[in-house]
């Protein structure tokens, strides 16, 4: 094929794109919130070959933000009046919608495992707003007032928009309009909670270095320890579960290792090390890919356990002056 014919083929393939006014875009691992600058950045590329993209144009500075596990929207508090807003990330340009009925200035945001529900926590009022209708028609569907004056150390919400679990000191409570129900008690320090499926939760106790699995929430509840100090659990700060439910992941702050707990068949625990300060396990695109650190002047670290061997990889930090 001569040069002229090659250019003809390329032009033919690109013509529909050019007419539609769109651009060709490569794969994205997801998004990350830069709390220092109040902006959201895309992580472009694939595990092992990724880089930070330019800030997404949102039209305002954000105070708080949480990324949907499916990477399709951002739930944020921002703007001049610190309002709760949902930004649809799968539109160009990004579209936004206010959360109907939400108060201003939420102190904490959590999103359920597939993004169907979310919760806003207001520290001063000791109140939680439960959001449903995400992402296109977000609204406050219910409110929960926590009894007493607990200091929340963790919070999670289920996809059902009803199951809300909070960590308060050494206890895990199910928050409901009818009152708090104790799910676990006498723990050391509840550091993290996740609700990957209906009726099931995983709890990281950084005081005793144990990971609990709770099943039957709401009826016939039972709990067991799936990993502990002998398995390498050392000051866990986050716990997450793969989309297919076969593995649990634990970020250990003290050792800098991510523990991988096999949940099916004979239980086994392995680990992979990160030369970084682990802060969380925020889901990115894929079954078993998580972000381990927050935005900073240092590289962004991720764990990719979707292949034959788990890998800890980094996304280069942005060069100064850019």
C-alpha angles and dihedrals in degrees: 000000000000124000094259092054092047091056090047091056092047091049091048092053094046097044096089090049094049093046091051090053093234131130132231109253129190127224120295128209091203140267138300131202117231101209093186094058098027094234141115122237129194120232102221125200133021132299108295094018107055138123139183115265128211118287114279112250105244101153095235145054115258125222097188131009141173125193120225111246088237090053090232099116145014121223108205147166113220151104128087094313101035092244126174109253136173118216117200105221096189092069128082110240097027114252125210139200131189119242105248113235097005120139122229128261105028112189099208137023129197129176127204124250096271098023098253094124139019141185133220119203123206110197100196094051092036087226138138126208115204115213127204134166091064132202106002102031107021117183141158104260098176145356129223126196115203116227119241119357106295121177104230114226097169140008136187137173131203127232089250090072090230108073109083119171124187133187114224115176106302096346137084113211132189105224116215138157089251092055142282120305120202113237099171129004141183094037123148100239127334104227103167143003132192131182106202097168140012111291094003130100138170121214129196115210109196092182096064098019094238134135117214129200114205119196133181096033106186095019133037093351120196134172135201136179112248097180139007145165093305088058093054099265105155120169097330115209100178142019128195139168130221116252091250092051095236098116140034121209126207126192109213112201097192098052099029090230133129111223117211115205119196107220100185123073119342107009116241133171125210131167145208125205129232124198089219145079104270113222105164152329107254113176120243130182112309138043098281109016120117138171111238104188140037129247113283141133088284129076118286111241128212137177120223113191097163096100133064091282127029114245134198110212137174136226108216118250117248113266115252115266095029 
